[in-house]
Amino acid sequence: MVLITVPGFAWGADAATAPTWPQVWINPGLYSYHFDRNKGYRDNNIGIGAEVAVRNDHVLLAGSFINSDGARTHYGGYEWRPLHWQPAGLNVSAGIIVSAFDGYPRYHNGGWFVAPIPALAIEGRRVGLNVAIIPTLPDRVSGAISFQLKVRVW
């Protein structure tokens, strides 16, 4: 019996039913809250992205967004999420993303680079939130906490 239901999220006994694989999620980019608030970085990093959770611990990622410097970034990567909790019937997992990015003009002149990123996923049945910590790479990439809403489409 579900005690409280909010569209996309459910709290109660039935919310923790066994998930099916694969799962496909889409997102409209991300919001970045930069550690250095005085440099005028763009926080609204609109774009399009997708993730395919092939199993509980393994997720493939790809997409594109306008980065904090105002340039187009493409990315593709893998997320390993070995830590799992189910508070209030939500699926919460933590791990690390290893992804390739381009488009940052101060890093390899906008060319590709690989970065490890600590990440947390909070997921209901149809709606979720990814939270990641973007490390600061001095004179290359501005550090931030990013928030990415996502919708499960399959």
C-alpha positions in Angstrom: 0.0 0.0 0.0 1.4 3.4 -1.0 0.9 5.9 1.7 1.7 9.2 -0.1 2.1 9.6 -3.8 3.5 12.7 -5.7 3.8 12.4 -9.5 7.0 10.6 -10.3 7.9 9.8 -6.6 6.2 7.4 -4.3 6.6 6.8 -0.5 5.5 3.6 1.2 5.8 -0.1 0.9 5.0 -0.6 -2.8 7.6 2.0 -4.0 10.5 -0.4 -3.5 9.4 -2.9 -6.1 12.1 -4.6 -8.1 13.3 -2.4 -11.0 13.4 -3.5 -14.6 16.5 -3.1 -16.8 17.5 -1.3 -18.9 16.1 2.1 -17.9 16.3 5.1 -20.1 16.2 8.6 -18.7 16.4 12.0 -20.5 17.3 15.4 -19.2 17.2 19.1 -20.3 20.8 19.8 -19.3 21.8 20.9 -15.8 22.0 23.8 -13.4 25.5 24.6 -12.0 26.0 26.4 -8.7 29.6 27.6 -9.0 31.9 27.7 -6.0 33.3 31.0 -7.2 30.2 33.2 -7.5 32.2 36.3 -8.6 33.3 35.3 -12.0 30.1 35.6 -13.9 29.8 31.9 -15.0 26.6 30.7 -16.6 24.6 28.6 -14.2 21.8 27.5 -16.5 23.5 24.9 -18.7 20.5 24.0 -21.0 20.9 21.1 -23.4 19.8 17.5 -24.0 21.1 14.3 -22.4 20.3 10.7 -21.9 21.4 7.9 -19.6 20.8 4.2 -19.9 21.0 2.3 -16.7 21.9 -1.2 -17.9 22.0 -2.6 -14.3 21.7 -1.1 -10.8 25.4 -0.2 -10.7 26.1 0.6 -14.3 24.9 3.6 -16.3 26.0 4.9 -19.8 25.7 8.7 -20.3 25.7 11.0 -23.4 24.5 14.5 -24.3 25.3 18.1 -25.0 24.7 21.4 -23.2 25.8 25.0 -23.1 28.6 25.1 -20.5 29.4 27.7 -17.9 31.7 29.5 -20.3 28.8 29.9 -22.9 30.3 27.3 -25.3 28.7 24.0 -26.5 29.9 20.9 -24.7 29.4 17.3 -25.7 29.9 14.4 -23.4 29.9 10.7 -23.1 30.7 8.5 -20.2 30.1 5.7 -17.7 28.8 5.9 -14.2 29.5 3.3 -11.5 27.0 3.5 -8.6 28.0 0.9 -6.0 26.3 2.5 -3.0 22.5 2.2 -2.6 19.8 3.3 -0.2 16.0 3.4 -0.2 14.9 6.2 2.1 11.2 7.0 2.0 10.8 4.6 -1.0 13.2 6.5 -3.2 16.1 4.8 -5.0 19.3 6.7 -4.0 22.7 5.7 -5.3 26.2 7.2 -5.2 29.3 6.6 -7.2 31.6 8.1 -9.7 31.2 9.2 -13.3 34.1 8.9 -15.7 33.3 11.0 -18.7 34.9 12.7 -21.8 34.0 16.3 -22.4 34.8 19.0 -25.0 34.0 22.6 -25.4 35.8 24.3 -22.5 37.9 27.0 -24.3 40.5 27.3 -21.5 41.1 23.5 -21.4 42.9 21.9 -24.4 41.5 24.8 -26.6 38.0 23.3 -26.3 39.2 19.8 -27.1 38.3 16.5 -25.4 39.4 15.6 -21.9 38.4 12.9 -19.4 37.3 13.7 -15.9 36.2 11.7 -12.9 33.1 13.2 -11.1 31.6 12.1 -7.8 27.8 11.7 -8.3 24.5 11.0 -6.5 21.3 9.9 -8.1 17.9 10.2 -6.5 15.1 8.4 -8.4 11.4 7.8 -8.1 9.5 5.7 -10.6 9.5 8.4 -13.4 11.3 11.5 -12.1 14.8 11.8 -10.7 17.6 14.1 -9.8 21.4 13.7 -10.4 23.7 15.7 -8.2 27.4 15.9 -9.1 30.5 17.7 -7.8 32.5 19.3 -10.6 36.1 19.7 -9.4 37.8 23.0 -10.0 40.7 22.8 -12.5 42.4 26.2 -12.0 42.4 28.3 -15.1 40.5 25.6 -17.0 37.2 24.6 -15.4 35.2 26.3 -12.7 34.1 24.0 -9.9 30.5 23.6 -9.1 27.7 21.5 -7.7 25.4 20.5 -10.6 21.8 19.5 -10.4 20.2 17.6 -13.3 16.4 16.8 -13.4 15.6 13.7 -15.4 12.5 11.9 -16.6 12.4 8.1 -17.2 11.0 7.3 -20.6 11.6 3.5 -20.6 
